[in-house]
Amino acid sequence: MEKIIGNRKGNTLIGGKGDDILNGRGGGDVLTGVPGADFFVISSGEDLITDFNPAEGDQIVHRGSDEIIRFPVNNGILLTAMDRLINISVSDIKPDEVSLSSQQRFKPTFEAVFESGDTVRLESAESDFQQSLGMMQREALPKKRGMMFPQTKAQKKSVDMFNCLAPLDILFLNDGQIIDMSAKTPICASCEPDECPL
């Protein structure tokens, strides 16, 4: 996998053969994938994504922006955030073709330390929207990585495995103590979230 990163100026980034990560960084970029499963990373600014093909495994990854909205425009779509800091055009695609190929990612900013001394670096899904996306359409995380869903007060919560791509170990904690656990929770193959076990 090749990683292609632009600078703060407008860049034209073109993927090579196979799987690539294209990250224009500062905005004003043209990101072009070629055959292979390409990851288009968006963070801020106004970019144009061309040759986006979910059938090949292409994904759009957005970092740090909440509630991405999709609008159909000019034979493509516009991805924008509520705060309007992102305006990404994706050419020649329908909004519903992008919705399952667009994922939210966060840098791991927390670390869980277990009594055994083992540590796990955690992404933190803070808002209701981030928590509703959870691990949907995310490939398996590397070892000792995870995601946490912090709550403002103790409450009964449940999760399902709708649209998840890999089994997950799920821990429920209260004041640092594990109160429930589901190891290697299987994915839910149903197309209807209501049919997935909680």
QUIWO-V761671 format. One record per residue. N is the residue number from 0. RES is the residue in one small letter. D_FIRST is the distance of its C-alpha to the first C-alpha in Angstrom with 2 decimals. Layout:
[[N & RES & D_FIRST] [N & RES & D_FIRST]]
This chain:
[[0 & m & 0.00] [1 & e & 3.80] [2 & k & 6.66] [3 & i & 9.84] [4 & i & 13.02] [5 & g & 16.52] [6 & n & 19.82] [7 & r & 22.89] [8 & k & 24.06] [9 & g & 23.25] [10 & n & 20.06] [11 & t & 18.67] [12 & l & 14.89] [13 & i & 13.55] [14 & g & 10.10] [15 & g & 9.31] [16 & k & 9.22] [17 & g & 7.00] [18 & d & 5.09] [19 & d & 5.27] [20 & i & 7.35] [21 & l & 10.64] [22 & n & 13.41] [23 & g & 16.67] [24 & r & 18.47] [25 & g & 22.13] [26 & g & 22.66] [27 & g & 24.06] [28 & d & 20.71] [29 & v & 19.58] [30 & l & 16.06] [31 & t & 15.31] [32 & g & 12.66] [33 & v & 12.78] [34 & p & 12.58] [35 & g & 9.78] [36 & a & 9.34] [37 & d & 9.03] [38 & f & 10.14] [39 & f & 13.01] [40 & v & 14.36] [41 & i & 18.10] [42 & s & 20.46] [43 & s & 23.53] [44 & g & 25.18] [45 & e & 25.20] [46 & d & 22.05] [47 & l & 21.67] [48 & i & 18.82] [49 & t & 19.04] [50 & d & 17.68] [51 & f & 17.05] [52 & n & 17.09] [53 & p & 17.29] [54 & a & 17.98] [55 & e & 14.38] [56 & g & 13.28] [57 & d & 12.97] [58 & q & 14.03] [59 & i & 15.92] [60 & v & 15.89] [61 & h & 19.02] [62 & r & 19.95] [63 & g & 23.56] [64 & s & 25.23] [65 & d & 27.45] [66 & e & 28.73] [67 & i & 26.64] [68 & i & 28.96] [69 & r & 28.17] [70 & f & 30.65] [71 & p & 30.87] [72 & v & 31.30] [73 & n & 31.53] [74 & n & 29.73] [75 & g & 26.92] [76 & i & 26.79] [77 & l & 27.10] [78 & l & 25.42] [79 & t & 27.62] [80 & a & 28.50] [81 & m & 32.05] [82 & d & 32.27] [83 & r & 31.10] [84 & l & 28.70] [85 & i & 25.94] [86 & n & 26.57] [87 & i & 23.55] [88 & s & 24.32] [89 & v & 22.28] [90 & s & 23.74] [91 & d & 24.96] [92 & i & 24.47] [93 & k & 26.96] [94 & p & 26.94] [95 & d & 27.01] [96 & e & 23.84] [97 & v & 21.98] [98 & s & 23.81] [99 & l & 21.88] [100 & s & 18.48] [101 & s & 19.20] [102 & q & 18.85] [103 & q & 20.27] [104 & r & 18.67] [105 & f & 20.48] [106 & k & 19.89] [107 & p & 21.54] [108 & t & 24.93] [109 & f & 27.15] [110 & e & 27.49] [111 & a & 29.51] [112 & v & 31.42] [113 & f & 33.09] [114 & e & 36.34] [115 & s & 34.55] [116 & g & 32.73] [117 & d & 29.32] [118 & t & 27.38] [119 & v & 24.96] [120 & r & 23.23] [121 & l & 23.96] [122 & e & 23.06] [123 & s & 26.40] [124 & a & 27.18] [125 & e & 30.42] [126 & s & 31.80] [127 & d & 33.00] [128 & f & 30.39] [129 & q & 27.50] [130 & q & 29.07] [131 & s & 29.56] [132 & l & 25.81] [133 & g & 25.05] [134 & m & 22.18] [135 & m & 22.45] [136 & q & 19.33] [137 & r & 17.20] [138 & e & 14.89] [139 & a & 16.25] [140 & l & 16.32] [141 & p & 15.60] [142 & k & 18.85] [143 & k & 21.60] [144 & r & 20.38] [145 & g & 22.41] [146 & m & 24.14] [147 & m & 27.83] [148 & f & 30.32] [149 & p & 33.17] [150 & q & 36.61] [151 & t & 39.54] [152 & k & 42.00] [153 & a & 42.20] [154 & q & 42.09] [155 & k & 41.41] [156 & k & 37.94] [157 & s & 36.06] [158 & v & 32.55] [159 & d & 31.26] [160 & m & 28.02] [161 & f & 28.01] [162 & n & 24.65] [163 & c & 22.85] [164 & l & 20.05] [165 & a & 20.68] [166 & p & 23.91] [167 & l & 24.74] [168 & d & 27.17] [169 & i & 29.52] [170 & l & 32.03] [171 & f & 34.95] [172 & l & 36.46] [173 & n & 39.67] [174 & d & 40.49] [175 & g & 37.83] [176 & q & 39.16] [177 & i & 37.33] [178 & i & 39.68] [179 & d & 37.68] [180 & m & 34.55] [181 & s & 32.70] [182 & a & 30.33] [183 & k & 27.56] [184 & t & 28.89] [185 & p & 28.01] [186 & i & 26.39] [187 & c & 28.89] [188 & a & 28.42] [189 & s & 31.17] [190 & c & 30.71] [191 & e & 33.45] [192 & p & 32.81] [193 & d & 36.53] [194 & e & 36.17] [195 & c & 33.70] [196 & p & 35.47] [197 & l & 35.82]]
